Amino acid sequence: MRINLKRETKRHGFTLVEMLLVLAILAILAAIVYPNVAGRGEQARQTAARTQIENLSTALKTFEVDNGYFPRGRDGLSALVQKPREAQSWHGPYVDKIPSDPWNNAYIYEYPGKHNQSSFDLMSMGADGRVGGGDDICNWETAK
């Protein structure tokens, strides 16, 4: 008696049609998702700048409560990290370091403010790196 040891072998794999179908589905998904994701980087940078301005504003107000005045001049933000000579009641540092804005530019601080006359102006020049141009982020209301 002879035993037949041959087994039927099946080939496992994908056909060309199956591969094209998967690629088509991936292309459709990419076409749907990409427009929703593109442009989010700039929106995230703008949100980060607003958050940093709020944090710096809080630190400046705390400095003012402690010392009775806001730091003066364009370099006034440095008073949040290092004690100025004239600050008698300085309880800082109020921030660990002065951050650059998300576009690696310095924040612009002015006291007294031109827009907030009873306090200070604080702004980021935005993506274009210059004052004006419609992309500035600041601590006062702007006309749009």
Secondary structure, DSSP 4 states (H G I P E B T S, - for coil): ------------S--HHHHHHHHHHHHHHHHHHHHHHTTHHHHHHHHHHHHHHHHHHHHHHHHHHHHSSPPPSTTGGGGGTS--TT-TT----SSSS-PPPTTS-PPEEESS-SSSTTS-EEEE-TTTTSS-SS--EESS----
